Amino acid sequence: MIGYFPDYRELNSEWAKHLTDIIYFSAEPRADGSLDTSRLTEENWSRLIELKNQYGLRVHLSVGGWERGDDFAAMTADPGIRRQFIANLLDYMLSHEIDGVDFDWEFPQTNKEFADYVTLLAEMRLFLSEHELFVSVALPADPSIPLSEFAIVDRVHIMSYDHAERHSTYEQALKDFQLFLDAGIPAEKLVLGMPFYARGVNDFERELSYAEIVSKYRPAPEVDEVDGLFFNGITTIQQKTCFARSQNAGGVMFWELGQDTLDESSSLLRAIYKTVMSGC
């Protein structure tokens, strides 16, 4: 159970009780091989390490993300700069007791950029494996991407959301998961992604957090669509979790924790946790 915690959210210690892993989003690569961590606070790292020690939580660093990866292409293209980046990233991880790094380049544009990305991931995993640290990558379910080449990492996080119209249905999750299986990536490396937010069915740019949906519309657990907005309600989230378990997947992940409600009866995170603990 892997949750993303963006730097613009307030860390909620209660999350740790219902997670195995938390990913702190995000640092940015720079063209000179340096790592921009200016959005990440030492206070949050200290609190995350406290939660790690208290609950056995694994703590990861996210690198990249939407509008945070402009320098990936330049950095990955040069072998020397790439090695410098890896060294800088490893130093940061070791000094902050971080268990893994999650890469999210949105998006490589050419075959060479994809090849350079895969090379970075392979080299990163080689270095981190010596320290028993994880490398994961977040990828959209896009058949035009050379998905099979990303099997080199420890985990592939399937961004099974932001599709057209009803952006993250149960049926679409099954198709997305199968796409990665067909690419030759073992199920145990695949982590099924689920959204904690809604998108407009006819207006893709219209977006509300799940917490805002609950506050405004009070949907029943089995409801996934209100006022032209599609989201994952409790029932769908539980069904997706059970599907991932039935496939012996590596787990489930969610974007993002701050979009959930704080109420136990409506919380998606708690619904997933209860489903995992009680079985399907």
C-alpha positions in Angstrom: 0.0 0.0 0.0 1.9 3.0 -1.4 0.8 6.6 -1.0 2.2 9.7 -2.6 2.7 12.7 -0.2 3.2 15.9 -2.2 5.4 18.7 -0.8 2.4 21.1 -0.9 0.4 19.0 1.6 0.6 18.8 5.4 1.9 15.5 6.6 -0.7 13.5 8.5 0.9 11.0 10.9 -2.3 8.8 10.8 -1.5 7.8 7.2 1.4 5.7 8.4 -1.0 3.3 10.2 -2.5 2.3 6.9 0.5 2.2 4.6 3.6 0.1 3.9 5.3 2.8 1.8 5.1 6.6 1.5 6.6 8.6 -1.4 7.6 12.2 -0.7 6.9 14.2 -3.9 9.2 15.6 -5.3 12.7 16.6 -6.2 13.8 17.7 -9.7 16.8 16.6 -11.8 19.0 19.3 -13.1 20.9 19.4 -16.4 24.3 19.6 -14.6 23.6 16.4 -12.6 22.5 18.2 -9.4 19.3 17.5 -7.6 16.8 20.3 -6.7 15.3 19.4 -3.3 14.2 22.9 -2.5 10.6 21.9 -2.1 11.3 19.2 0.4 11.7 20.2 4.0 14.0 18.8 6.7 11.1 18.9 9.1 9.0 16.6 6.9 12.0 14.2 6.5 12.5 14.1 10.2 8.8 13.3 10.8 8.8 10.7 8.0 11.8 8.9 9.6 10.0 9.0 12.9 7.0 7.3 11.3 9.4 4.8 9.6 10.9 3.8 12.9 7.5 3.7 14.7 5.5 1.8 12.1 8.0 0.0 9.9 7.0 2.4 7.1 9.3 2.5 4.0 10.1 6.1 2.9 10.8 7.0 -0.7 11.8 10.0 -2.6 10.0 11.0 -5.8 12.1 12.5 -8.6 10.2 14.4 -11.4 6.5 14.5 -11.9 4.2 16.8 -14.0 6.1 20.0 -14.9 9.0 18.9 -12.8 11.1 17.0 -15.3 12.3 19.6 -17.9 16.0 18.6 -17.4 15.6 14.8 -17.6 16.5 14.8 -21.3 19.7 16.8 -20.9 20.8 15.0 -17.7 20.2 11.4 -19.0 21.8 12.0 -22.4 25.4 12.5 -21.0 27.0 9.5 -19.3 29.2 11.6 -17.1 26.4 13.9 -16.0 24.2 10.9 -15.4 26.8 9.3 -13.1 27.1 12.5 -11.3 23.4 12.7 -10.8 23.3 9.1 -9.5 26.0 9.9 -7.0 24.3 13.1 -5.8 21.0 11.2 -5.5 22.5 8.3 -3.6 24.2 10.7 -1.2 20.9 12.5 -0.5 19.1 9.2 0.1 21.7 7.8 2.5 21.9 11.0 4.5 18.1 11.1 4.9 17.6 7.3 5.6 15.5 7.0 2.4 14.5 3.4 1.3 13.9 4.0 -2.4 13.6 6.4 -5.3 10.6 6.7 -7.6 11.1 8.2 -11.0 8.4 10.1 -13.0 9.5 11.6 -16.3 6.4 13.1 -17.9 7.3 12.4 -20.7 10.2 11.3 -22.9 9.5 12.4 -26.5 11.8 10.4 -28.7 13.2 6.8 -28.9 16.6 8.2 -27.7 15.0 9.8 -24.6 13.3 6.6 -23.7 16.5 4.7 -24.2 18.4 7.2 -22.0 15.7 7.0 -19.3 16.0 3.2 -19.2 19.8 3.5 -19.0 19.4 5.8 -16.0 17.1 3.4 -14.3 19.4 0.5 -14.9 22.4 2.3 -13.6 20.5 3.6 -10.6 19.3 0.2 -9.7 22.8 -1.2 -9.9 24.1 1.4 -7.5 21.1 1.2 -5.1 21.0 -2.5 -4.9 24.3 -2.5 -3.2 22.6 -0.6 -0.4 19.4 -2.7 -0.5 17.4 0.3 -1.7 14.5 0.3 -4.2 14.0 1.8 -7.6 10.5 2.3 -9.0 9.1 4.1 -11.9 5.6 5.6 -12.5 4.3 5.0 -16.0 1.0 5.6 -17.9 -0.7 2.7 -19.6 0.4 3.8 -23.0 1.1 1.1 -25.7 3.3 3.5 -27.6 5.8 3.4 -24.7 8.5 0.6 -24.8 7.0 -0.8 -21.6 9.0 -4.1 -21.6 12.3 -2.2 -21.1 11.1 -0.9 -17.8 11.1 -4.3 -16.2 14.6 -3.6 -15.0 13.3 -1.7 -11.9 12.0 -3.1 -8.7 8.5 -1.7 -9.1 6.4 -0.3 -11.9 3.6 2.1 -10.7 0.8 2.0 -13.2 -0.8 5.4 -13.5 -4.2 3.9 -14.2 -6.0 7.2 -14.3 -6.4 10.4 -16.4 -7.9 8.5 -19.3 -10.5 10.2 -21.5 -14.1 10.6 -20.3 -14.5 8.3 -17.2 -10.8 8.5 -16.4 -10.3 5.6 -14.1 -12.9 2.9 -14.3 -12.6 -0.6 -12.9 -12.7 -2.1 -16.4 -9.9 0.3 -17.5 -7.7 -0.8 -14.6 -8.0 -4.4 -15.7 -7.0 -3.4 -19.2 -4.1 -1.3 -18.0 -2.7 -4.0 -15.8 -2.9 -6.5 -18.7 -1.0 -4.2 -20.9 2.0 -4.3 -18.6 1.7 -8.1 -18.2 1.6 -8.5 -22.0 4.8 -6.4 -22.1 6.5 -9.1 -20.0 6.7 -7.3 -16.7 6.0 -9.8 -13.8 2.9 -9.2 -11.8 4.9 -9.0 -8.6 6.6 -5.9 -9.9 3.4 -4.2 -10.9 1.6 -1.7 -8.6 -1.9 -0.7 -9.6 -2.4 3.0 -9.3 -5.8 4.5 -8.2 -6.9 8.2 -8.0 -8.0 10.0 -4.9 -9.6 12.7 -7.1 -12.3 13.2 -9.8 -12.1 14.5 -13.3 -14.8 15.9 -15.5 -16.4 13.4 -17.9 -16.7 15.9 -20.7 -14.2 18.5 -19.3 -10.9 16.8 -18.6 -9.4 19.9 -16.9 -12.2 20.0 -14.3 -10.9 18.4 -11.2 -11.9 17.9 -7.6 -10.3 16.0 -4.8 -12.2 13.0 -3.3 -12.5 15.0 -0.1 -14.2 17.8 -1.9 -16.5 15.3 -3.7 -17.6 13.9 -0.3 -18.0 17.3 1.3 -20.1 18.7 -1.6 -22.1 15.7 -2.8 -22.1 13.0 -0.1 -22.0 10.1 -2.6 -23.0 6.6 -1.5 -20.0 4.1 -1.4 -21.0 2.5 -4.7 -21.3 5.8 -6.6 -18.5 6.9 -8.9 -20.0 9.7 -10.8 -21.7 13.0 -9.7 -22.4 16.2 -11.5 -20.4 15.2 -14.6 -17.4 14.2 -12.4 -16.0 10.7 -12.4 -14.0 9.4 -9.4 -13.4 6.1 -7.5 -15.8 5.6 -4.7 -15.2 3.1 -1.9 -16.7 0.1 -3.7 -14.6 0.6 -6.8 -11.5 1.2 -4.8 -12.1 -2.0 -2.9 -12.8 -3.9 -6.1 -9.5 -2.7 -7.6 -7.6 -3.7 -4.5 -9.1 -7.2 -4.6 -8.2 -7.4 -8.3 -4.6 -6.5 -7.6 -4.5 -9.2 -4.9 -6.0 -11.8 -7.2 -3.2 -11.1 -9.7 -0.5 -11.4 -7.0 0.5 -7.8 -7.9 3.2 -6.0 -6.1 0.6 -3.7 -4.5 -1.6 -0.7 -5.0 -0.7 3.0 -5.0 -2.7 6.2 -4.8 -2.3 9.8 -6.0 -2.5 11.4 -3.5 -2.9 11.1 0.2 -3.9 14.7 0.8 -6.9 14.3 -1.4 -8.6 11.8 0.9 -11.1 12.6 3.6 -10.1 12.4 7.3 -13.3 10.7 8.2 -13.0 6.9 8.8 -16.3 6.1 7.3 -15.6 7.8 3.9 -11.8 7.5 3.7 -10.5 5.7 0.6 -7.2 4.9 2.4 -8.9 3.2 5.3 -11.2 1.3 2.9 -8.2 -0.1 1.1 -6.5 -1.0 4.4 -9.6 -2.8 5.7 -10.0 -4.7 2.4 -6.3 -5.8 2.6 -6.6 -6.8 6.2 -9.9 -8.7 5.9 -9.2 -10.3 2.6 -11.3 -10.4 -0.6 
